[in-house]
């Protein structure tokens, strides 16, 4: 009687073990990785030619994020310099742009930019533009995009306030030379729609190469041409910047 009891108990245990071995293992799915902000901050020297001519200090910060069909870019940079105790540079610029992709290449955008430049006698210049953009080239290493849309500029230049409509035409090109270096170039044209002789051109070209995973060296040229500057100021301002950049 005891022998039968032990045998029956063993059979029950073996059956339970076999059933558990055949049951499919349950695994907890890994949570999807959320897109991260890609940010950087730079500090460098500037050689300027135009309304100011000297060496100055430049600081900048940029951040960008892409998720689903959304792209956002934010940035700010500032410049300050003195020559023998006299201030010869003081500028601050900030911008933000949001893109909403309609297809893999076509998108709508909203862009807001603000500028202060004491040497160029620009108390403030605020520009806003909605529009349509298109990626002519778009892959893992290279992209080329163009943008067009109406714009509005509100500014105080040379002590006088003004508000006017513009047409914004812009393009940007980026290419990764390899896993550690990239080049870029951009061009923006802002003509006043009811006075084509009043226009602004912003251009930039640069190269960046990684030193470590978190540090890189960035060199670029910025050029701004204002066809109707403040009285006594020059049309063209050129900046050559060499900076060390920290990525986070």
C-alpha atoms as one frame of an Amber mdcrd trajectory, in Angstrom:
protein
   0.000   0.000   0.000   2.820   2.371   0.794   4.673   1.383  -2.388   1.656
   2.300  -4.521   1.386   5.682  -2.793   5.015   6.559  -3.451   4.716   5.460
  -7.084   1.612   7.537  -7.673   3.267  10.580  -6.083   6.352  10.182  -8.294
   4.192  10.001 -11.406   2.424  13.228 -10.452   5.748  15.025  -9.913   7.180
  13.747 -13.223   4.059  14.798 -15.107   4.244  18.313 -13.652   7.930  18.639
 -14.607   7.238  17.448 -18.161   4.358  19.874 -18.570   6.450  22.791 -17.411
   9.245  21.818 -19.787   6.860  21.767 -22.754   5.205  25.105 -21.890   6.613
  27.983 -23.965   8.822  30.378 -22.027   7.337  33.824 -21.544   9.671  36.777
 -22.129   9.069  40.384 -21.283   9.439  42.533 -24.425  12.110  45.218 -24.215
  10.712  48.750 -24.137  11.235  50.728 -27.329  14.147  53.145 -27.187  12.911
  56.698 -27.181  14.703  59.132 -29.522  17.216  61.260 -27.658  18.191  64.876
 -28.020  21.567  65.239 -29.740  23.215  68.289 -28.210  26.548  70.091 -28.347
  28.198  73.187 -26.886  31.175  74.948 -28.404  33.701  77.581 -27.374  36.109
  79.178 -29.799  37.855  82.182 -31.284  36.572  84.299 -34.162  38.391  86.339
 -36.782  36.015  88.985 -38.134  36.204  91.270 -41.159  33.583  93.951 -41.777
  31.981  96.180 -39.162  34.493  94.787 -36.643  38.064  93.589 -37.161  39.664
  91.649 -34.354  39.833  88.367 -32.458  36.822  87.593 -30.286  35.277  84.892
 -28.116  32.367  82.861 -29.434  30.083  80.431 -27.615  27.351  78.283 -29.120
  24.881  75.568 -28.198  22.791  73.346 -30.467  20.295  70.546 -29.962  18.224
  68.410 -32.336  15.742  65.569 -32.165  13.969  63.321 -34.682  11.019  61.086
 -33.902   8.231  59.568 -35.980   7.633  62.218 -38.664   8.959  65.131 -36.631
  12.275  67.011 -36.682  13.255  69.885 -34.411  16.438  71.973 -34.315  17.275
  74.629 -31.716  20.388  76.724 -31.302  21.984  79.907 -29.999  25.371  81.572
 -30.324  26.944  84.712 -28.992  30.056  86.778 -29.648  31.869  89.312 -27.491
  35.154  91.099 -28.047  37.198  94.066 -26.944  40.127  95.908 -28.492  42.269
  97.787 -25.974  39.303  98.161 -23.632  36.869  99.224 -26.339  34.032  96.875
 -27.177  34.217  95.845 -30.806  31.817  92.887 -30.902  28.577  92.053 -29.167
  26.052  89.825 -30.876  23.533  87.206 -29.857  21.489  84.960 -32.134  18.917
  82.272 -31.440  16.827  80.107 -33.741  14.353  77.244 -33.741  12.896  75.184
 -36.580  10.257  72.461 -36.554   9.712  70.139 -39.530   6.717  67.864 -40.036
   7.302  65.188 -42.667   4.378  64.576 -45.033   6.316  61.942 -46.995   9.842
  60.582 -46.671  11.166  63.684 -48.492   8.494  66.415 -48.351   7.825  68.414
 -45.175   6.281  71.579 -43.831   8.287  73.800 -41.488   8.024  76.675 -39.028
  11.147  78.745 -38.352  11.759  81.524 -35.822  15.019  83.456 -35.509  16.151
  86.447 -33.434  19.318  88.540 -33.748  21.005  91.332 -31.776  24.215  92.911
 -33.094  25.441  96.012 -31.310  28.296  96.745 -33.729  26.015  96.519 -36.781
  23.512  98.762 -34.883  20.822  96.061 -34.904  18.927  96.361 -31.626  16.840
  93.359 -32.691  15.742  91.528 -35.810  13.045  88.884 -35.443  12.116  86.767
 -38.440   9.334  84.185 -38.719   8.675  81.917 -41.671   6.388  78.960 -42.428
   6.972  77.010 -45.614   7.534  73.808 -47.571  10.760  71.834 -47.758  12.001
  68.922 -49.840  14.960  66.514 -49.451  16.572  66.182 -52.887  19.137  63.767
 -51.410  18.477  61.803 -48.233  20.484  58.811 -47.020  22.648  57.773 -44.071
  25.659  59.828 -45.212  24.309  62.749 -47.231  21.349  65.070 -47.441  20.476
  68.098 -49.533  17.243  69.964 -48.885  15.575  73.123 -50.159  12.959  75.340
 -48.494  10.633  78.089 -49.686   7.943  80.107 -47.965   6.706  83.556 -46.964
   8.288  85.369 -44.058   7.845  88.302 -41.708  10.662  90.437 -40.287  10.263
  92.861 -37.386  13.418  94.836 -36.611  14.958  97.895 -35.060  18.016  98.913
 -37.069  19.821 102.242 -36.766  17.269 103.353 -34.175  14.305 102.882 -36.548
  11.660 100.161 -36.249  10.275  98.425 -39.306   8.111  95.426 -40.167   7.913
  93.917 -43.641   7.080  90.744 -45.540   9.779  88.650 -47.180  10.177  85.595
 -49.349  12.449  82.951 -47.809  14.564  80.772 -50.100  17.003  78.413 -48.388
  19.041  75.259 -48.881  21.294  73.088 -46.697  23.773  70.347 -47.545  25.499
  67.904 -45.173  27.831  64.997 -45.920  29.662  62.547 -43.662  33.187  62.128
 -45.002  33.633  59.118 -42.715  32.575  58.019 -39.228  34.565  60.852 -37.625
  34.199  63.868 -39.934  31.452  65.789 -41.714  31.079  68.912 -43.841  28.095
  71.220 -44.309  26.975  74.278 -46.241  23.860  76.462 -46.089  22.465  79.483
 -47.933  19.439  81.661 -47.101  18.000  84.560 -49.137  15.431  86.963 -47.594
  14.225  89.653 -50.041  11.515  92.145 -49.071   8.532  91.363 -51.302   7.605
  95.010 -52.018  11.187  96.305 -52.231  13.564  93.851 -53.894  16.547  96.130
 -53.269  16.202  95.389 -49.544  17.448  91.843 -48.983  19.558  89.777 -46.579
  21.776  86.819 -47.445  23.016  84.381 -44.782  25.609  81.768 -45.723  27.693
  79.214 -43.838  30.221  76.517 -44.673  32.147  74.329 -42.240  33.817  71.085
 -41.273  33.803  69.126 -37.994  36.019  66.205 -36.984  35.875  64.075 -33.838
  38.756  64.111 -31.371  37.112  61.687 -28.929  33.588  60.341 -28.554  32.532
  63.507 -26.709  34.900  66.147 -28.126  35.296  67.471 -31.648  36.935  70.347
 -33.484  34.663  72.590 -35.563  35.764  75.205 -38.087  33.285  77.239 -40.101
  32.750  80.521 -41.917  29.578  82.603 -41.504  28.758  85.446 -43.852  25.855
  87.908 -43.618  25.135  90.423 -46.358  22.572  93.166 -45.620  21.946  95.258
 -48.728  20.472  98.107 -46.644  22.450  98.222 -43.375  22.205 100.831 -40.642
  23.679 104.239 -41.558  27.458 104.232 -41.368  27.663 100.420 -41.322  28.978
  98.030 -43.962  26.846  95.619 -45.940  28.982  92.545 -45.300  29.967  90.786
 -42.050  32.266  87.766 -42.177  33.167  85.427 -39.306  35.758  82.667 -39.253
  35.255  80.449 -36.193  37.477  77.682 -34.830  35.946  75.980 -31.780  36.222
  72.971 -29.502  32.842  71.271 -29.164  31.513  69.058 -26.367  28.740  66.625
 -27.316  26.162  65.426 -24.805
